[in-house]
Amino acid sequence: MNLEDVISTINQLRHTYRNWLGLTFKMALYKFRLTKIAKATGVLRDGLLVNGDYYRLLDLAILIEKLNQLGIPTELQENNIVIRLPSTTLQFKNESDFDIIYNLLSLIYFVIKYGLMIFNEVSELNGNFVRIDTNNMIIESSDGSKFYVRYIDPWTFTETFILKIHDRFIASFKGLKVLDVGAEFGDTSVHFARNGAEVIAIEPVSTNYNALLQNLKLNEGIKVTPIKCAIGEDGEVTMFYKADRIDGSASAFYKSEKKEEMVKSYSLSSLLDMLGLKEVDYLKMDCKGCERYLSVEDLKRVKQLAKIEVTLNNVNELSEILKRIKEAGFKKTYIIYHNPELTTNIFLHNTIYAIR
């Protein structure tokens, strides 16, 4: 582990627990045995055994403690993990697959934190809820979108189906042509298509793209066309991303991640020309930096709404993007801080909603 990893972990622990003596006592409840560099086996106090990156195991320990603070303990009964919730009880096998365990517990934490209901069987209730099929490890949103727990990013799922950040400023997706740039594991693509849109799902990195394909198999009858490429300039780009899990931080501009992959890249206009499309109704763009390549001509080919997540290095870049949006003819522009879990500068990390 490099110094940045260590500092990041210390900061996370510092912000999670104000009482350092209490932190030391709580972490002592978890036993970690290093097996090789950056890898560990964690034996949690309830007998749960998981394998994975040492610092991710610390993340898991913190997550379990957060659930305990919400009154949601994890229990081990005859090799099954039991989680007792106010509305239901979840039970699943004690597997050592880190991604499944971490994703499932993270989902439960976010669902409870942001006030939704969880069921483990079909519910006839209306409103926003989440159903978890622990036999097949599938999560289903209230609109019928389904995903394998293994093939999700819990926070991205939260943004789409709990906070519903992609549904703002649009009355209906029915009949719309949507270009989903940065489709990741398919959360937004499936959501848009499930609600009547025809979607082109753009995802450049292999880990995410393969998860997208797996999740599309669970959602038959919807119109999603997956394409493995990047958006930016015509040619090729090197993508940097986490190799061991689904993650929304993949970028061609920020080189902090471990895995590298060379992928085909198109400008937005070149991609639409290749697909024989004059325009799209809705552009959703979350590509960690590629938004800076959007030209005025690209934006003119978006008919109704552009939702662009911005990850920039300085305020001048944001001003330039806003200038192009205005020149492309959008009448209203809103800048929103979309992630309540972050404390970054809103002028450097935000979501722009541009409306015709």
Sequence and secondary structure as in RCSB ss.txt:
>XXXX:A:sequence
MNLEDVISTINQLRHTYRNWLGLTFKMALYKFRLTKIAKATGVLRDGLLVNGDYYRLLDLAILIEKLNQLGIPTE
LQENNIVIRLPSTTLQFKNESDFDIIYNLLSLIYFVIKYGLMIFNEVSELNGNFVRIDTNNMIIESSDGSKFYVR
YIDPWTFTETFILKIHDRFIASFKGLKVLDVGAEFGDTSVHFARNGAEVIAIEPVSTNYNALLQNLKLNEGIKVT
PIKCAIGEDGEVTMFYKADRIDGSASAFYKSEKKEEMVKSYSLSSLLDMLGLKEVDYLKMDCKGCERYLSVEDLK
RVKQLAKIEVTLNNVNELSEILKRIKEAGFKKTYIIYHNPELTTNIFLHNTIYAIR
>XXXX:A:secstr
  HHHHHHHHHHHHHH S HHHHHHHHHTSEEEEEETTEEEEE TTS EEEEEHHHHHHHHHHHHHHHHTT  EE
EETTEEEEE SS EEEEE    HHHHHHHHHHHHHHHHTT EEESS     SSEEEEETTTTEEEETTS EEEGG
G  HHHHIIIIIS TTSTT S  TT EEEEES TTSHHHHHHHHTT EEEEE  SHHHHHHHHHHHHTSTT EEE
EE  EESSSEEEEEEE SSS  TT BSS TTSSEEEEEEEE HHHHHHHTT S EEEEEE  TTGGGG  HHHHH
TEEEEEEEEEE SSHHHHHHHHHHHHHTT  EEEEE   TT    TTTEEEEEEE 
